[in-house]
Each structure stands twice: as C-alpha cells, then as structure tokens.
Amino acid sequence: MDKPVLLTRDGLAKLEHELEELRTVRRSEVAERIKYAKDFGDISENAEYDEAKNEQGMLEGRILVIENMLRNAVIIEEGSESGIVSVGTTVDVKDDYGKQTLTIVGPAEVDVAEGRISMESPVGKALLGHSVGDTVDVVSPGGSRQIKIVKIN
C-alpha cells in the first residue's frame, strides 16, 4: 500500500519540473547515447552501450519513483497560524552552535543545505508540537543537545 508523500507546494512544483525534464530532455539524451553506442557494432562487449543502458535503467527508475510520489502527494501548507511547530513550518532556533532557520518538511523534500529538514529527523521530531520559547531535547547519533525555539515564521 502506498503511503502519503507530504509535500509543500514548492516541493510539488520541483518534482513536477524534474519529471518533465527527465521525460523530455534526459530520455532523448540517453536514447541518443544508446543509438550512438550501437553504431560501434557488436554490443556484447561494448562498454559505452552498457553504460548507456544502465543510465537508461536508472532514469526510468527515477521517473517511476517521482510518478509514484506525485500520485500519493498530500500538500502541506507552509507556515503556522497556531504558533505551534508543524510540518511546513519555518522556525528560527538557537543552540550551542548558534542560530539557524529550519523548515520542517516531508522526507521527499529534504535539503539540509537550504535548511529544509525532515519531520522524521531527530531535530524535526523534537521540534514538532512546540512553540516559541520552548527548549527541546534532541537525541541524535551525534549525541544529545538542547535547541531553543526563538521564532516561528
């Protein structure tokens, strides 16, 4: 049974764009590489052909994954009207390492470099359900630490 894939509107748009790119641009590029490799003759010992076929398999696999994610997408609204951290909320936090702005998203949209963390991550789980001024304990493979919620955007 397929489980829901939580996505923000931005995350949904990114997946739709990636799917379109894979279907239109990347498929034709890989097909061209396969055709080019076939022109070398015997494909039984043709490394170029094998590589292109492997790439085609990975490409088709990614297309299937994205199609499944979009089919099971559940849109979450960004922001918190209630003042409580929930999926889709952007929150400013402070800990021993300084201040940070994080957005809690579903696992499909994680981008740590952009501060988009999973609701299933140790920090995401710890922040959910709390409000400004709360200090939460985060237990992760790197050890325990405390994070204070400074602001909910």
Secondary structure, DSSP 4 states (H G I P E B T S, - for coil): -PPPEEE-HHHHHHHHHHHHHIIIIIHHHHHHHHHHHHTTS--TT-HHHHHHHHHHHHHHHHHHHHHHHHHTEEE---S-SSSB--TT-EEEEEETTEEEEEEEE-GGG-BGGGTEEETTSHHHHHHTT-BTT-EEEEEETTEEEEEEEEEE-
